[in-house]
Amino acid sequence: MNIYTLLQTKTDFTTSEKMIAKYILENPEKVIHMSAQEISESCFVSVTSIYRLATKCGTSGLSDLKVKLSSSLSEYKKMDETFDFDYPIKKYQTHHEMIELLKEDYNQTVLETSHLFDLDTLQGIVQLMDSSQQIDIYTSAGHLFFAKNFSFQMLEIGKQVNVPSEEYQSQLLAASSDSSHLAIVITFNGRGILSEKIPSILHKNHVPTVLISSTEYHPEIKYYDYQLFLSSKENHYKKMSSYSTRLSLLFVLDTLYTAYFKRHYEENIEKKTEYYKRMTEE
């Protein structure tokens, strides 16, 4: 995960650590050249708090933290924090302006979503996808199309992915699952049976489970083996449309598919070719 995204989304910072994170995000280029004492005086916090924040960010100390800040700075500067993801298009804008703003919405969404990936997490999920006998996706109506598209992609290379569309089907599938399955739960902020009912059943059945959600949703960790994050810039209710959330989910699912495909690259190319050949033979 990009170090700046980590500073924005981490939930276990103390008040002092939040002040340091805010200062870094607002003054990234300056912080890279500051000493611990200078950061301490600028943020009105102790030097100990700075090193504690560095540890929580997975770095070995302030020097290592500054190396990561420096290496990710160019990507961070591409993010436009003033962009209006809820209402990217205004009433009197031209069609040309509309197209350019939608393009910017998509660019910003893909950039942020890519920053939210943790590579070790991605690797762990792909290993589970490969070892599972069956993959099941649990989600709600708004995300069903993307889940079914992922199922179609995986079927093209011989991997079965179930996507129940009704609540009863979802509960029955969870109840009949075991450790040979992999469950993927997609929910922006945890609503209905996706928040507690389904994860609880899966947990009791020892089903490895992956959560795909907003950065603001932090359910009981015992239910999930891994969590992937969607871009969370849009208001869940007050917005023109789910432009950003839809694209972010598509990007996450395409990343999972591509990482899985790459694991058996030549074999999967052969499967797609052979399946198509069988379908088109007279």
N, C-alpha and C positions, 0 to 999 in steps of 0.2 A: 504494500500500500504506500502511495506517495506520502512523504513525511508531512507535507502541509495538510493533506486530507486527513491524516491521522490526528494532527493537532486540532482540526476542526470538529472531528467526530468522536473523539475519545470521551468516555462518560465517567471515568473514575478519577479525574483530576480534582485536587483540592482547590479551595478558593485562590490560594497563592499560585498554584500551578496554572489555573485558568487565566490569571493575570499575565503570567509569563507567555503562555500560548497566544493570547491576544496580542501581546506586544510583538512577538515574533511574526505573526501573520500580517501585522500592520507595518512592520519594519524589517522585512527579511534580509535585504541587502546590508543594512546597518548591523544587524545582529551577528552576521557572519564574521565581522571584524571586531566584535566587542569581547571583552574579557568577562569572566563570571561576575567579577565585582561590579563592572559597569552595567551589566544587565540587572544585577541585584539592585543597584541604586536607581536605575530607570524605572523598575517595576515596583519598588518599595517592598521587596521580598528578601528572604535570606538566600545566601549562596546555596545552602543545603536544598532549598526548594528547587533550584535550577537543576541540580544533579539528580534529584528525585524525579523530576519531569523527564530528564534524558533517559533514565532507566525505564520509566513507564512507556517510553517511545521505542524501546528495544535497542537503544544505543549504549555503548560502553562508557559514555561520559560526554562532556560538553564538546570536546574536539570532534568526536565521532558524530554527534548531533549536527554540528556546523558543516561537516563534510556532506552529510545527507541533505541539509538545507541548501547548500551550494549546488550540488549535483541536480537537484529537482527544481531549482529556481526558475529556469526558463519555461518549464511546463506550468508552474504555478502562475507565472505572469500572463500566460495565455488565458487564464480564467477571468471572466468579466463578472465581478461580484455585483455590478449594478444592473445586470440584465434581468428583465422582468419575465420570468418563466411562466407566471400565471396568465398574464395578458401581453404576450409578445407583440401582438398586432393591435394597433390603435385604429379608431373609427375612420379617420380621414386619410389613412395612408394609401399609397398607390399599390397596384398589383406588383410592381417591381420591388417596392419597399417590403411588401408582404413576403415575397419569395426570399429576399435577402435576410429578413429577420427570422423566418423559419429555418433557413440554412444555418444561421448563427445559433438558434436554439438547439439544433441537432449537433452542431460542432461542439458547443459547450457541454451538452449532455454526454456525448461519447467521451470527451476529454475527462470529465469528472468520473464517469463510470469506470474508465480504465484505471484511474488513480485509486479507486476503491478496492481493486483486486489485491489480495495477498497471494503471492505465488505458491507458498507452501500449502495454503488452503486449497487453491486450485488443483495442485498436484494430488492432494489427498482425496479430493472429490472424484477426480478422474480415475484414480485407482479403485475407488468404490464402484464407479460406473462399470469398470472393466470386470471386476470380480463378481458383481451381482448377477443373479439369474434373471432378474426382472427389475425394471425401474418403474415407479409409480409417481405421478405428479398430482398433487392435491392443490387446487386453486379455486378461485371464484370466477364468476361469469366474465368479468372484465379482462381476465388474463387467459381465458380458455383458448382463444384463437392461437396465441403464441405458444402455449403448451402443446396444442395439437400439431402445430407446425414443427416443433421440436420432435414430437413423436414421429411425424412423417420423415423427417431427415434421418432419424436413427433407424427407422425401418428400412430405409434405402440401403443401409449397410448391415442389416440383419440383426439389429438389437431391438427387442420389444419394449415399448414404453406405453404404459396404460395411463389414460387421462379420463377419470370418471367425471361426468358432467353434473350429476345429481348428488345431493347431500347423503342420501341413503346409500347410493353406490360407493361413495367415498368412505363412509363408515364401515360398510361391509368389506371393502377391499383392505382397509387398515386392519380390521379385526381378523381377517384371514391371512395376513402377511406374517412373515417370519424373517429371520436374520439373513435369508438368501435374497431378500428384496432390498432395494435402495429406494427410500422415499425422498421426494423433493417437494417441499411445501413453499408455495409462492403466495405471499400476502404482504401488502404494502405496510400495514400497521396492525395486523392481527385482529380480524373481525370474525364473528360467528364461530363455526366449528373449527376453523383453522387456528384459532387462538389457543384453545385448550383441549377440546374433545379429541380431534384427530391426533395431535402430537402426543397426548396422553396414551391413547390406544397403541400407537406405534412404539412408544417407549416401553410399555408393558410387554410388547411382543419382541423386544430387542431388535427392532428394525433400524439400521443405520439411517439417519435422517439429516438432510441438508435444508437449511432455511434460506430463502431469497426474500429480502425485505428492504424497507427503507432503513436509513442509518439511524433513525429515531426509534425504531422498534427493538426493544431488548427484552425478550421473553425469558422464561426460566431456562437457563443454559442446559439443565439436565436433559431436556428433550432433544437437543440438537448436537450432532457431531461437528458440523461446520455451518458457517453463516456467510453468505455473499450479500453484497449491498447494492441497491439501486440508487441512482441519482435521486436526491430528495429535495430538489429545489422548488418543486411545485407544491402549492397548497392542495391538500387532498380533496377539498370541496370547492373552494372559491377560485375558479380558473376557467379559461376559455375552453380548454380541452387537455387531455392527458398526453400532449405531444412528447414531453420529456420522459415521463414514466414509461410509456409504451416503447420508445426507442431504447431506453436503458435496459428494460427487460429483454428485448430482442437481442441486444448486444451481449448481455450475460449468457443467454441460452445459446447464442451462436458461438460464444467463446467456449462453452462447455462441449458443444458438438465438435468444434474444430480441434480442441485439445484431445478429445476422445478419438476422433478420426486419425489424428497424427500418431497416436499410440500404435496403431497397426496400419500404417499408411498404405503400403502396397497391397495388402490384403483387402482393405476397404475399397480401394480403387477397382480391384478385380471383382469384388462383390457387386458394386454398383453396375459395372459393365455387364456382368453375367446376368444379373436380374433383369436389366433392360433388354438384353438379348433374348431371354426367355419370354418376356412379355410381347416382343414384336415378331417372334417367329410365327410364320403361317402354319 
